């Protein structure tokens, strides 16, 4: 799908621009013709065409206001460590909403599935009500409620809802990265039932869909002022992941059966008595005990067709560094 002609000259401020999702989105939007601003606390950032880096802290309202001045879109991809979600995420989101309204900028919020809890039919669509089962889900519900309610103040907004991200070179803490980090030692870690399927979002597909959605949302004012768009992504079990990785290892010339480890949830629970982060991680265990899927019909309807969906084996190959290294080594040996 080519939407570049609809946004030539359009500008976007990406908040969370150096994080796992935000950094990928900056590159994608710049490559498709957007004028991109990225707010960052670090001085040194990669120099990219169409990208202006603005140094500053989101806590400084003046910095945020200056960075957002005149932009067409603001992307809220901010994330903070679990223990700091309340009140920081709420404070940041209020400030972002206010500056979006002041600039008549479209606000895109990078959402997840926490606020839906455990949906009755196991499927999340654009109408699924909030039913959080823990504090993190309640905070997410609060953030999305703030954004939705702001439409009465003139805010135009989109919430794109994603599963857990996976992809190449993801920055920061990440479930997929943690569970596959020992593949080079022939070990894979399971977080739950091997046969239970989990919802993931392959990062290159996710940011591509996000950019395409924004291209349409900023160009068509006849669309609803506020939309919720779940991204279907990839749905697979740990058993499927093990099979894919082992097949890729065989293809790379390493005929290996992975050893399986499991997350020490009991230890995590004990540590949670003294370490807030561990308590919060344990509170998310339900995501590995229930199959929760996204209904992608609303995204497909807006885009005029299903978004890009990279085949699972290709996505896993690019996401597990040990697999790419094994394939490169095989290529070197064959060419020798």
ABEGO torsion letter per residue (X at the ends): XBAAAAABGBBBBBBGAABAAAAAAAAAAAAAGBBBBBBBABABBBBBBGBBBBBEBAABAAAAAAAABGBABBBBABBBBAAAAOAAAAAAAAAAAAAAAAAGBBBBBBBBAAAAEBBAAGBBBAABBBBBABAAAAAAAAAAAAAAAAAAAGBBBBBBBBBBBBEBGBBEBBAAAAAAAAAAAGBBBBABBAABBBBBBBAAAAAAAAAAAAAAAAABAABBABBBBBBAEBBBBAAAAAAAAAAAAAAAGBBBBBBBBBBBAAAAAAAAAABAAAAAAAAAAAAAABBBBBBAAAAAAAAGEBBBBBBAAAAAAAABAAAAAAAAAAAAAAAX
